Amino acid sequence: MAKRIRKIVIYLALPLFLSIQATGVSFSQSKAPEEKGPNIKFGKIDFSVREIQSAPSPLRMLEIHIEVFNKSRQTTAPPNSIKLVMVPKETKYPEGSPAAGFDLAQEETTLAVPLPPNTGRILIFGFSLPENIPESITFEFQINPPEGEKKTVKWERS
């Protein structure tokens, strides 16, 4: 009889012991990786040409709308920590058109508000186009130079 009781206890204790071991493994979770700072990325970059009526001739403005996103899950980008630089690389004119009088310079701006996790903002650059509108202009954008993300975009006259 004692042997029988011993076998019953062993047969019951073994599944109980194995189930405790299995549940300990199944409920454990790995620790989330630590973020080292905000993860700032580009979204879409759109161009818009606006015509403003004025005397003696209308003024044409090229607006560049740049989406900037904070892809971090927990980290908020503090105010004035996101710098965006626009560098015009190449301007093409129709054949036979002079290129004089239209020189684009490097522009930069800083986002003055905090950027919470998983949100974005649109930054706008604008400048007036000359009377003789270029065929295309190639721009290079960079977030937080020199190590930030770069993006090259081309505007073409429609």
C-alpha positions as CSV (number, residue, x, y, z in Angstrom):
1,M,0.0,0.0,0.0
2,A,2.8,2.4,0.8
3,K,4.4,1.7,-2.6
4,R,1.1,2.6,-4.2
5,I,0.7,5.9,-2.3
6,R,4.4,6.8,-3.2
7,K,3.7,6.1,-6.9
8,I,0.5,8.3,-6.8
9,V,2.4,11.2,-5.1
10,I,5.2,11.0,-7.7
11,Y,2.9,10.8,-10.6
12,L,0.9,13.8,-9.3
13,A,4.0,15.8,-8.3
14,L,5.8,15.4,-11.6
15,P,3.1,17.1,-13.8
16,L,2.7,19.8,-11.1
17,F,6.4,20.5,-11.1
18,L,6.6,20.6,-15.0
19,S,3.6,22.9,-15.2
20,I,5.2,25.4,-12.7
21,Q,8.4,25.4,-14.9
22,A,6.4,25.9,-18.1
23,T,4.3,28.8,-16.8
24,G,7.3,30.6,-15.5
25,V,8.8,30.6,-19.0
26,S,5.5,31.5,-20.8
27,F,4.8,34.6,-18.7
28,S,8.2,36.2,-18.7
29,Q,8.7,39.2,-21.1
30,S,11.8,40.6,-22.4
31,K,12.6,44.1,-21.4
32,A,11.8,46.9,-23.9
33,P,14.9,48.4,-25.5
34,E,15.9,51.8,-24.1
35,E,15.5,54.8,-26.5
36,K,18.6,56.9,-26.8
37,G,16.7,60.0,-27.9
38,P,14.0,61.1,-30.3
39,N,14.0,59.4,-33.7
40,I,13.3,62.3,-36.2
41,K,12.5,61.3,-39.8
42,F,11.2,63.0,-43.0
43,G,7.6,62.5,-44.3
44,K,6.4,63.9,-47.6
45,I,7.9,67.0,-49.2
46,D,5.5,68.9,-51.4
47,F,5.8,72.0,-53.6
48,S,3.3,74.7,-54.3
49,V,3.5,77.7,-56.6
50,R,1.4,80.6,-55.6
51,E,0.7,83.7,-57.6
52,I,0.1,86.9,-55.8
53,Q,-1.4,89.8,-57.8
54,S,0.6,93.0,-57.5
55,A,1.4,96.0,-59.7
56,P,3.2,96.1,-62.1
57,S,3.5,92.3,-62.5
58,P,2.3,89.3,-60.4
59,L,4.7,87.8,-57.8
60,R,5.2,84.0,-57.9
61,M,6.2,82.2,-54.7
62,L,7.5,78.7,-54.5
63,E,6.5,77.1,-51.2
64,I,8.1,73.9,-49.9
65,H,6.2,71.9,-47.3
66,I,8.3,69.5,-45.3
67,E,6.8,66.9,-43.0
68,V,9.0,66.1,-39.9
69,F,8.0,63.1,-37.7
70,N,9.1,61.9,-34.3
71,K,9.0,58.1,-34.7
72,S,10.0,57.5,-31.1
73,R,7.6,55.6,-28.9
74,Q,8.3,57.4,-25.6
75,T,10.8,60.3,-26.1
76,T,9.6,63.8,-26.8
77,A,11.9,66.0,-28.8
78,P,12.5,69.2,-26.8
79,P,11.8,72.7,-28.3
80,N,14.6,74.0,-30.5
81,S,16.2,70.6,-30.8
82,I,15.2,69.9,-34.4
83,K,17.1,71.8,-37.1
84,L,16.1,71.6,-40.8
85,V,18.5,72.7,-43.5
86,M,17.6,73.3,-47.2
87,V,20.4,73.5,-49.7
88,P,19.6,74.2,-53.4
89,K,21.8,72.0,-55.5
90,E,21.0,72.6,-59.1
91,T,18.8,75.0,-61.1
92,K,18.0,74.3,-64.7
93,Y,16.5,76.9,-67.1
94,P,14.9,76.4,-70.5
95,E,17.5,76.6,-73.3
96,G,18.4,80.1,-74.3
97,S,17.3,81.6,-71.0
98,P,19.7,83.5,-68.9
99,A,20.2,82.4,-65.3
100,A,21.3,85.8,-64.0
101,G,19.6,87.4,-61.0
102,F,18.3,84.2,-59.3
103,D,20.6,82.7,-56.7
104,L,19.2,80.5,-54.0
105,A,21.1,80.4,-50.8
106,Q,21.1,77.7,-48.1
107,E,18.2,78.2,-45.6
108,E,17.7,76.7,-42.2
109,T,15.0,76.7,-39.5
110,T,14.5,75.3,-36.1
111,L,11.3,73.8,-34.7
112,A,10.5,76.0,-31.7
113,V,7.9,73.7,-30.1
114,P,8.3,70.2,-28.6
115,L,7.5,67.3,-30.8
116,P,5.7,64.5,-28.8
117,P,6.2,60.8,-29.6
118,N,4.5,59.5,-32.8
119,T,3.6,63.0,-34.0
120,G,4.7,65.3,-36.8
121,R,4.8,68.9,-37.9
122,I,5.0,70.6,-41.3
123,L,7.8,73.2,-41.8
124,I,7.5,75.6,-44.7
125,F,10.2,77.3,-46.8
126,G,9.2,79.9,-49.3
127,F,10.9,82.2,-51.8
128,S,9.9,84.3,-54.8
129,L,10.5,82.9,-58.3
130,P,12.0,85.2,-61.0
131,E,10.1,86.4,-64.0
132,N,11.9,83.7,-66.1
133,I,10.8,80.6,-64.1
134,P,13.4,77.8,-64.0
135,E,12.5,74.4,-65.5
136,S,13.6,72.5,-62.4
137,I,15.4,73.0,-59.1
138,T,17.0,70.2,-57.0
139,F,17.0,70.6,-53.3
140,E,18.8,68.7,-50.5
141,F,17.2,68.6,-47.1
142,Q,18.8,67.5,-43.9
143,I,17.5,67.1,-40.3
144,N,20.0,68.0,-37.5
145,P,23.2,68.1,-39.6
146,P,25.7,66.7,-40.0
147,E,24.6,63.2,-38.8
148,G,20.8,63.5,-39.4
149,E,18.7,62.1,-42.3
150,K,19.2,63.6,-45.8
151,K,16.6,63.7,-48.6
152,T,17.1,65.0,-52.1
153,V,14.0,66.3,-54.0
154,K,13.4,67.9,-57.4
155,W,10.8,70.5,-58.2
156,E,9.8,70.7,-61.9
157,R,7.7,73.4,-63.5
158,S,4.4,72.2,-64.6
